[in-house]
């Protein structure tokens, strides 16, 4: 029984240390982050860009309905004017 208590305690502590992670709702057109430790949009932008880069796209912040969710759109890079 004490093993179960330690396992549960370890599980709870592990969840408390979670950082913002993108969700399964993310795809090649957008990335959704669940924010668990109060990260800012500025700190999430490089992570969103890294996710979108696998599709050859760049991230732009779309919205944050709550303090727990942030959504970035994955857009094709704009070409520079000639």
N, CA, C and O atoms as a MOPAC input file, in Angstrom:
PM7 MOZYME 1SCF
protein

 N      0.82200 1    -1.19200 1     0.00000 1
 C      0.00000 1     0.00000 1     0.00000 1
 C      0.86800 1     1.25800 1     0.00000 1
 O      0.50600 1     2.25600 1    -0.62400 1
 N      2.00200 1     1.22400 1     0.68900 1
 C      2.85800 1     2.40700 1     0.73800 1
 C      3.45800 1     2.70800 1    -0.63800 1
 O      3.73800 1     3.86600 1    -0.95000 1
 N      3.65700 1     1.66900 1    -1.46600 1
 C      4.15900 1     1.90000 1    -2.81900 1
 C      3.16000 1     2.72300 1    -3.62300 1
 O      3.54900 1     3.59300 1    -4.40200 1
 N      1.89400 1     2.45100 1    -3.43600 1
 C      0.85900 1     3.19100 1    -4.14100 1
 C      0.87200 1     4.66100 1    -3.73500 1
 O      0.70500 1     5.54200 1    -4.57800 1
 N      1.06900 1     4.92300 1    -2.45700 1
 C      1.12500 1     6.30800 1    -1.97600 1
 C      2.30300 1     7.04600 1    -2.60800 1
 O      2.15700 1     8.19000 1    -3.03800 1
 N      3.45600 1     6.40800 1    -2.66700 1
 C      4.62900 1     7.03400 1    -3.27000 1
 C      4.43900 1     7.26000 1    -4.76800 1
 O      4.84700 1     8.28700 1    -5.31000 1
 N      3.82100 1     6.29700 1    -5.41600 1
 C      3.54900 1     6.43900 1    -6.83900 1
 C      2.61300 1     7.61400 1    -7.10300 1
 O      2.86200 1     8.41600 1    -8.00300 1
 N      1.55200 1     7.71600 1    -6.33300 1
 C      0.60800 1     8.82000 1    -6.49900 1
 C      1.26400 1    10.16100 1    -6.20000 1
 O      1.02700 1    11.14000 1    -6.90700 1
 N      2.08200 1    10.21200 1    -5.16000 1
 C      2.77900 1    11.44500 1    -4.81600 1
 C      3.72400 1    11.85900 1    -5.94600 1
 O      3.77200 1    13.03000 1    -6.32400 1
 N      4.45400 1    10.91800 1    -6.46700 1
 C      5.36400 1    11.19300 1    -7.57400 1
 C      4.59900 1    11.66300 1    -8.81100 1
 O      5.04300 1    12.57600 1    -9.50800 1
 N      3.46400 1    11.04900 1    -9.08000 1
 C      2.64400 1    11.44300 1   -10.22800 1
 C      2.14600 1    12.87300 1   -10.09200 1
 O      2.19300 1    13.64300 1   -11.05200 1
 N      1.67400 1    13.23000 1    -8.91900 1
 C      1.17100 1    14.58600 1    -8.68500 1
 C      2.29000 1    15.60100 1    -8.81300 1
 O      2.09500 1    16.65900 1    -9.41100 1
 N      3.45100 1    15.30500 1    -8.26700 1
 C      4.58500 1    16.21700 1    -8.36900 1
 C      5.04400 1    16.36800 1    -9.81700 1
 O      5.42800 1    17.46000 1   -10.23600 1
 N      5.00500 1    15.30000 1   -10.56400 1
 C      5.40000 1    15.36000 1   -11.97000 1
 C      4.45800 1    16.24900 1   -12.76500 1
 O      4.90000 1    17.03100 1   -13.60600 1
 N      3.18300 1    16.13300 1   -12.50600 1
 C      2.21400 1    16.96300 1   -13.21700 1
 C      2.36000 1    18.42800 1   -12.84400 1
 O      2.14300 1    19.30500 1   -13.68000 1
 N      2.71900 1    18.69700 1   -11.62200 1
 C      2.89200 1    20.07700 1   -11.18000 1
 C      4.07200 1    20.75400 1   -11.83300 1
 O      4.12300 1    21.98200 1   -11.89100 1
 N      5.01700 1    19.98600 1   -12.32400 1
 C      6.21700 1    20.54600 1   -12.94300 1
 C      6.08800 1    20.67700 1   -14.45900 1
 O      7.06000 1    21.01300 1   -15.13600 1
 N      4.91800 1    20.41900 1   -14.98300 1
 C      4.72200 1    20.47700 1   -16.43500 1
 C      4.88100 1    21.88900 1   -16.96700 1
 O      4.47100 1    22.86300 1   -16.33600 1
 N      5.47400 1    21.97600 1   -18.11900 1
 C      5.58400 1    23.25800 1   -18.82500 1
 C      4.49000 1    23.30400 1   -19.87900 1
 O      3.71900 1    22.35600 1   -20.03100 1
 N      4.43000 1    24.40000 1   -20.59700 1
 C      3.44100 1    24.51500 1   -21.66100 1
 C      3.73400 1    23.46300 1   -22.72700 1
 O      4.87600 1    23.30400 1   -23.15800 1
 N      2.71100 1    22.76300 1   -23.13800 1
 C      2.86600 1    21.72900 1   -24.15100 1
 C      1.82000 1    21.93000 1   -25.23300 1
 O      0.70800 1    22.38400 1   -24.96700 1
 N      2.19900 1    21.58100 1   -26.47300 1
 C      1.20000 1    21.65500 1   -27.52300 1
 C      0.30600 1    20.43800 1   -27.42800 1
 O      0.72400 1    19.38600 1   -26.94500 1
 N     -0.93000 1    20.58300 1   -27.89200 1
 C     -1.92900 1    19.54200 1   -27.72600 1
 C     -2.09300 1    18.72700 1   -28.99800 1
 O     -1.55100 1    19.06700 1   -30.05000 1
 N     -2.85200 1    17.64800 1   -28.88000 1
 C     -3.17000 1    16.82200 1   -30.03900 1
 C     -4.05800 1    17.56500 1   -31.03400 1
 O     -4.20500 1    17.13400 1   -32.17800 1
 N     -4.65000 1    18.68100 1   -30.60200 1
 C     -5.47600 1    19.48800 1   -31.50300 1
 C     -4.61300 1    20.26200 1   -32.49400 1
 O     -5.14600 1    20.86200 1   -33.42700 1
 N     -3.30800 1    20.26200 1   -32.31700 1
 C     -2.41000 1    20.98000 1   -33.21900 1
 C     -2.26200 1    20.21800 1   -34.53200 1
 O     -2.30400 1    18.98800 1   -34.56300 1
 N     -2.08900 1    20.97200 1   -35.61300 1
 C     -1.86800 1    20.36400 1   -36.91800 1
 C     -0.99400 1    21.29400 1   -37.76000 1
 O     -0.34600 1    22.18900 1   -37.21800 1
 N     -0.97200 1    21.09200 1   -39.06900 1
 C     -0.09100 1    21.90100 1   -39.91700 1
 C     -0.56600 1    23.34100 1   -40.06500 1
 O      0.16400 1    24.17700 1   -40.59800 1
 N     -1.76900 1    23.64300 1   -39.60700 1
 C     -2.30700 1    24.99700 1   -39.74100 1
 C     -2.31100 1    25.79500 1   -38.44900 1
 O     -2.39800 1    27.02200 1   -38.48600 1
 N     -2.21900 1    25.13000 1   -37.31900 1
 C     -2.19000 1    25.84100 1   -36.03800 1
 C     -1.59200 1    24.96000 1   -34.95100 1
 O     -1.54300 1    23.73600 1   -35.07700 1
 N     -1.14300 1    25.60200 1   -33.88700 1
 C     -0.63000 1    24.88700 1   -32.72400 1
 C     -1.28000 1    25.49700 1   -31.48600 1
 O     -1.33200 1    26.71600 1   -31.32200 1
 N     -1.77100 1    24.62000 1   -30.62700 1
 C     -2.45900 1    25.04200 1   -29.40900 1
 C     -1.63200 1    24.61500 1   -28.20900 1
 O     -1.26900 1    23.44600 1   -28.08500 1
 N     -1.33600 1    25.54900 1   -27.33100 1
 C     -0.57600 1    25.26100 1   -26.12400 1
 C     -1.48500 1    25.28300 1   -24.90900 1
 O     -2.34300 1    26.15600 1   -24.77600 1
 N     -1.29200 1    24.32300 1   -24.03100 1
 C     -1.89400 1    24.35900 1   -22.70500 1
 C     -0.84900 1    24.95800 1   -21.78500 1
 O      0.24100 1    24.40500 1   -21.63900 1
 N     -1.16600 1    26.07400 1   -21.16700 1
 C     -0.20800 1    26.79300 1   -20.33500 1
 C     -0.43800 1    26.41000 1   -18.88100 1
 O     -1.50400 1    26.66600 1   -18.32200 1
 N      0.56700 1    25.79600 1   -18.27700 1
 C      0.40200 1    25.35400 1   -16.89200 1
 C      1.24000 1    26.14700 1   -15.90900 1
 O      0.99200 1    26.07800 1   -14.70500 1
 N      2.21700 1    26.89200 1   -16.37800 1
 C      3.08200 1    27.60100 1   -15.42800 1
 C      3.19300 1    29.09100 1   -15.73800 1
 O      4.20000 1    29.71700 1   -15.40900 1
 N      2.16700 1    29.66300 1   -16.36900 1
 C      2.13100 1    31.10000 1   -16.59300 1
 C      3.11400 1    31.62400 1   -17.61700 1
 O      3.53300 1    32.77800 1   -17.53000 1
 N      3.49200 1    30.80700 1   -18.58600 1
 C      4.43400 1    31.26800 1   -19.60900 1
 C      3.81000 1    32.38800 1   -20.43500 1
 O      2.59400 1    32.43400 1   -20.61900 1
 N      4.64500 1    33.27800 1   -20.92300 1
 C      4.17500 1    34.40800 1   -21.72000 1
 C      4.10200 1    34.01600 1   -23.19500 1
 O      4.66400 1    33.00500 1   -23.61600 1
 N      3.39900 1    34.84000 1   -23.96500 1
 C      3.32600 1    34.62200 1   -25.40800 1
 C      4.72200 1    34.71800 1   -26.01500 1
 O      5.05700 1    33.97300 1   -26.93600 1
 N      5.53000 1    35.63500 1   -25.49900 1
 C      6.90100 1    35.79900 1   -26.00300 1
 C      7.72200 1    34.52900 1   -25.80800 1
 O      8.53400 1    34.18600 1   -26.66800 1
 N      7.52800 1    33.82900 1   -24.69900 1
 C      8.29900 1    32.60800 1   -24.46100 1
 C      7.72700 1    31.41200 1   -25.22400 1
 O      8.43800 1    30.43800 1   -25.47100 1
 N      6.44600 1    31.47900 1   -25.59800 1
 C      5.83500 1    30.38700 1   -26.36000 1
 C      6.07600 1    30.51900 1   -27.86500 1
 O      6.02400 1    29.52400 1   -28.58900 1
 N      6.33900 1    31.73000 1   -28.33500 1
 C      6.50500 1    31.95800 1   -29.77200 1
 C      7.62900 1    31.12000 1   -30.38200 1
 O      7.41600 1    30.53500 1   -31.44400 1
 N      8.82700 1    31.02900 1   -29.76200 1
 C      9.86400 1    30.16300 1   -30.35200 1
 C      9.44200 1    28.69000 1   -30.40700 1
 O      9.79600 1    27.97900 1   -31.34800 1
 N      8.69500 1    28.23700 1   -29.41500 1
 C      8.21600 1    26.85300 1   -29.42000 1
 C      7.20400 1    26.64700 1   -30.54000 1
 O      7.21800 1    25.61900 1   -31.21700 1
 N      6.32700 1    27.62800 1   -30.73100 1
 C      5.34300 1    27.54200 1   -31.81100 1
 C      6.04400 1    27.57300 1   -33.16800 1
 O      5.66400 1    26.83600 1   -34.07800 1
 N      7.06000 1    28.41800 1   -33.30700 1
 C      7.82200 1    28.46900 1   -34.56100 1
 C      8.51500 1    27.14600 1   -34.83700 1
 O      8.57300 1    26.70400 1   -35.98500 1
 N      9.04100 1    26.50900 1   -33.80200 1
 C      9.69700 1    25.20800 1   -33.97500 1
 C      8.69100 1    24.15700 1   -34.43900 1
 O      9.00500 1    23.32500 1   -35.29000 1
 N      7.48900 1    24.19600 1   -33.88200 1
 C      6.45100 1    23.24200 1   -34.29100 1
 C      6.04900 1    23.48900 1   -35.74600 1
 O      5.98500 1    22.55200 1   -36.54100 1
 N      5.77700 1    24.75600 1   -36.09400 1
 C      5.33400 1    25.09200 1   -37.45400 1
 C      6.43700 1    24.85100 1   -38.48400 1
 O      6.14500 1    24.56800 1   -39.64600 1
 N      7.69500 1    24.96000 1   -38.07100 1
 C      8.82400 1    24.79000 1   -38.98900 1
 C      8.85800 1    23.40200 1   -39.60500 1
 O      9.36800 1    23.23900 1   -40.71300 1
 N      8.33200 1    22.40200 1   -38.92000 1
 C      8.33000 1    21.05900 1   -39.49500 1
 C      7.42400 1    20.97500 1   -40.72600 1
 O      7.50000 1    20.01200 1   -41.48800 1
 N      6.57200 1    21.97900 1   -40.91900 1
 C      5.71700 1    22.06500 1   -42.10100 1
 C      6.18300 1    23.16800 1   -43.05300 1
 O      5.50200 1    23.47600 1   -44.03200 1
 N      7.34800 1    23.76100 1   -42.76400 1
 C      7.87700 1    24.82900 1   -43.59700 1
 C      7.16200 1    26.15300 1   -43.39700 1
 O      7.18000 1    27.01500 1   -44.27700 1
 N      6.53300 1    26.31500 1   -42.24100 1
 C      5.74000 1    27.51100 1   -41.96200 1
 C      6.29000 1    28.24900 1   -40.74900 1
 O      7.14900 1    27.73800 1   -40.03100 1
 N      5.78300 1    29.45800 1   -40.53400 1
 C      6.13500 1    30.23900 1   -39.35000 1
 C      4.87900 1    30.48200 1   -38.52500 1
 O      3.76600 1    30.46600 1   -39.05000 1
 N      5.06800 1    30.70500 1   -37.23400 1
 C      3.94000 1    30.86400 1   -36.31500 1
 C      3.61300 1    32.33200 1   -36.09600 1
 O      4.49700 1    33.18800 1   -36.04700 1
 N      2.31900 1    32.59900 1   -35.96400 1
 C      1.86800 1    33.93000 1   -35.55400 1
 C      0.76500 1    33.74200 1   -34.52000 1
 O     -0.11800 1    32.89900 1   -34.68000 1
 N      0.82800 1    34.53400 1   -33.46400 1
 C     -0.12700 1    34.41100 1   -32.37300 1
 C     -1.52500 1    34.76500 1   -32.85700 1
 O     -1.73100 1    35.80800 1   -33.47800 1
 N     -2.48900 1    33.88700 1   -32.56700 1
 C     -3.86800 1    34.14500 1   -32.96100 1
 C     -4.69200 1    34.66800 1   -31.79900 1
 O     -5.24600 1    35.76500 1   -31.86700 1
 N     -4.77400 1    33.87900 1   -30.72500 1
 C     -5.62300 1    34.29500 1   -29.61100 1
 C     -5.28800 1    33.50900 1   -28.35800 1
 O     -4.60900 1    32.48300 1   -28.39800 1
 N     -5.77800 1    34.01500 1   -27.26600 1
 C     -5.66400 1    33.34500 1   -25.97900 1
 C     -6.97000 1    33.60400 1   -25.23800 1
 O     -7.13800 1    34.64000 1   -24.59500 1
 N     -7.89000 1    32.65200 1   -25.33500 1
 C     -9.20500 1    32.83100 1   -24.72200 1
 C     -9.13300 1    32.88800 1   -23.20800 1
 O     -9.90400 1    33.60000 1   -22.56500 1
 N     -8.21600 1    32.14500 1   -22.65300 1
 C     -8.05200 1    32.11200 1   -21.20200 1
 C     -6.56900 1    32.18900 1   -20.88800 1
 O     -5.74200 1    32.28300 1   -21.79500 1
 N     -6.23600 1    32.15000 1   -19.62600 1
 C     -4.83100 1    32.11900 1   -19.22700 1
 C     -4.25000 1    30.72000 1   -19.36800 1
 O     -3.06500 1    30.51400 1   -19.10500 1
 N     -5.06400 1    29.75900 1   -19.77900 1
 C     -4.60900 1    28.37700 1   -19.86300 1
 C     -4.36400 1    27.89400 1   -21.28900 1
 O     -3.73900 1    26.85200 1   -21.48200 1
 N     -4.84500 1    28.63200 1   -22.29200 1
 C     -4.73000 1    28.18800 1   -23.68000 1
 C     -4.21800 1    29.33000 1   -24.55500 1
 O     -4.67900 1    30.46600 1   -24.44300 1
 N     -3.26200 1    29.01500 1   -25.42300 1
 C     -2.76800 1    29.97800 1   -26.41300 1
 C     -2.73900 1    29.28700 1   -27.77400 1
 O     -2.27900 1    28.15100 1   -27.89100 1
 N     -3.23200 1    29.97900 1   -28.80200 1
 C     -3.30600 1    29.40800 1   -30.14400 1
 C     -2.45100 1    30.23800 1   -31.09700 1
 O     -2.55200 1    31.46500 1   -31.13800 1
 N     -1.60700 1    29.54800 1   -31.86300 1
 C     -0.78100 1    30.17300 1   -32.89300 1
 C     -1.18000 1    29.58200 1   -34.24200 1
 O     -1.41800 1    28.38000 1   -34.35200 1
 N     -1.25300 1    30.43200 1   -35.26700 1
 C     -1.47900 1    29.96100 1   -36.63200 1
 C     -0.13800 1    29.65300 1   -37.27500 1
 O      0.84700 1    30.35400 1   -37.04200 1
 N     -0.10400 1    28.60500 1   -38.08300 1
 C      1.08000 1    28.27700 1   -38.87500 1
 C      0.83000 1    28.79100 1   -40.29100 1
 O     -0.04600 1    28.28400 1   -40.99200 1
 N      1.59500 1    29.79200 1   -40.71000 1
 C      1.40900 1    30.43600 1   -42.01400 1
 C      2.63000 1    30.22300 1   -42.89300 1
 O      3.75400 1    30.07900 1   -42.41100 1
 N      2.37600 1    30.20700 1   -44.20900 1
 C      3.48800 1    30.16100 1   -45.14100 1
 C      4.26000 1    31.46300 1   -45.02000 1
 O      3.65400 1    32.52700 1   -44.89200 1
 N      5.57900 1    31.40100 1   -45.06000 1
 C      6.36800 1    32.63900 1   -44.97100 1
 C      6.04600 1    33.55400 1   -46.15200 1
 O      5.86800 1    33.09700 1   -47.28100 1
 N      5.97500 1    34.83800 1   -45.87100 1
 C      5.73100 1    35.79700 1   -46.95100 1
 C      7.04800 1    36.08500 1   -47.65000 1
 O      8.08600 1    36.24100 1   -47.00700 1
 N      6.99300 1    36.15400 1   -48.96400 1
 C      8.22100 1    36.45000 1   -49.70700 1
 C      8.47200 1    37.94500 1   -49.66400 1
 O      7.53400 1    38.74300 1   -49.64200 1
 N      9.72400 1    38.31400 1   -49.65200 1
 C     10.07300 1    39.73000 1   -49.58100 1
 C      9.80600 1    40.39300 1   -50.93100 1
 O      9.99100 1    39.76900 1   -51.97600 1
 N      9.37200 1    41.65200 1   -50.91500 1
 C      9.10200 1    42.34400 1   -52.18400 1
 C     10.39200 1    42.58000 1   -52.96600 1
 O     11.45900 1    42.77800 1   -52.38500 1
 N     10.27700 1    42.55400 1   -54.27500 1
 C     11.47000 1    42.71600 1   -55.12200 1
 C     11.56700 1    44.08900 1   -55.66900 1
 O     12.50800 1    44.39700 1   -56.40100 1

